Amino acid sequence: MNIVVCVKHIPDPNLPAEMDGKTLKREGVQGVMDPGDEFGVEAGLQIKERLATGDGESGEGEVTLVSMGPAAAMEAVRRGLSMGADKGVLVSDDVLKGSDALATAKVLSAAIQKNGAFDLVIAGVESTDGYTGTLPGTLAEFLGVPHVSTVKEIVSADGGTLKVNRQTADGYHVVEVGLPAVISVTAGVNEPRYASFKGIMAAKKKPVEQLSLSDLDLSGDDVAVKQEVTELSKAEEREGGEIIEDDGSAAAKIADFLKEAKVI
Amino acid sequence: MISSDLNDDGMYMEIQTAIRDLCSRFPSSYWRELDESRMYPERFVEALTDAGWLSILIPERYGGGGRSLSEASIVLEEINASGGNAAACHGQMYTMAPILRHGSEEQRERYLPEIAKGQLRLQAFAMTEQDSGSDITRIRTSAVREGDSYIINGQKVFTSRVQHSDLMLLLARTTKRENQSRSTDGLSLFIIDLRQAGDTIEVNPIKTMFNHETNEVLIRNLKTNSSQLIGEEGKGFSYVLDGFNAERILLAAECVGDGRWFCAKGAEYATHREVFDRPIGRNQGVQFPLARAYASVTAAGLMRRSAAGLFDAGHPCGPEANMAKLLASEAAWQAANACLDTHGGYGFAAEYDVERKFRETRLYQTAPIANNLVLAYIGHHVMGMPRSY
């Protein structure tokens, strides 16, 4: 099975965000692979490994990482390769600076198609920097394949079918989807492995194809920005909360409060 | 955050990131619980071993990573900077050095690949004795040749990690001190297979102020084949000395890691803890000791970087390695005190981890060499003043 995982290089979310006008400052800041994408890489690797230990028939195939970003995004690709992915594709082009989610989906779909036949494309539910959450769906549309969103568990992947559990507000759906397809995975779908020393060394020898926009037969017009953030405002500060003085009934009141919040 | 991107060839940052990632699976609570129960961090050591980090100093031809001391030092630094304690396993990284550098090819092929895989644990070095202290030439454990074997008798103290080792290096006298023209001659280094030692080796744990498995080791009529002798009989002292620089540089890196942890922990608390309606970090009496400690830790990091660079280039680095260990252990202690003072009473509460790290980092001023002996070395060997010991 050929699996493509979309990975994004983002400013380290553990550091205070620096703004460049109305967008995040991306140059000259410490970057990392989007932590949400680690779940996607792990999911891809697990499916490949599961198939390889099965009947062997469907064990063929590889995990390819696809990313769009500046040259520094190579770091995210290398990270995924050191976790165990087989190869990478990085689309870098000055024209793409400041792209919106629609343009990103267009570019990624072109890169995925150029990479060859695929069975499954995995992406995080949303990025940890832009948070649009629209990319996986848009990508599926461009690729002309179905999209299963918010996957919290991959149950099985064999033959031409993928069976997954899909998170909902009240529980989960069990969904079967014919391949090829796009899925978006939630944080917690698995526990991403960390890169081992051997993994890091092996990653240095793995191929990464570097593409520009023209390599994908796309022009600047194709990726023109269609939407922009016009204003930013800070989240409201949390209010002080309610203080319950204990007159003997405090425990019950707190329990009621937690029930109301559906915590218990 | 203090960076340790040595003269980067691309690998340092990757190692740093990978170790941070691995250590993030072992939060402070993991180390705190182990500390309370005085248990060995089995799960952490296993993860580190499986990921190949403890064998990166073993050459690739023996199945290791074949990387530099600078790179190995980053692994240990990051473990300590994460809130963990590398002392539980750093021995597995470098105790093999005498076998690699002075052992026979047969010994190297027999042991190093299995050590690299983590199937053989060699992380105990029985050297120190009760009466000799830092004067190694006065050790009394003896190895007497009998045909193809040596019969070893003696008593060692502060032999760490014996209970979690399959092999142990042991330094013993093969010729009495009084029968040698030079006191440093007549010491020999052996590879002891603890799995076959039976009741000839008795291990008595020594309880210390931190969670560090260390022991008294009694050796009674331990018979070991002469094939277990490393290098030449009587030359053991020089083999031991040879490994000192690497050890000091690696431990200096651990100190830098500790120092970073204390500075970060202290700064975070000083920024968020409010007393008299303002963050305590606004008070220069709180802020400046942390800032000064940060500067000391950064400077010690540079000294360690310099020493490691010399070592990796094959240059003599005795002064630099010793100064790195001296400065880094003092900087970590300075940071520890600033962090503890910043936390006030809470610094002594176990759940803040400060008191645990405080206890752990105190060791580096005393072991593996007391800082006074480092000063004596610098004063005499480096600066040419009269010998003090």
Interface residues (C-beta under 8 A of the other chain):
Chain A: V32 R78 R79 S82 Y194 A195 S196 F197 K198 G199 I200 M201
Chain B: M11 E14 I15 T17 A18 D21 L22 R25 D50 A51 G52 W53 I56 G65
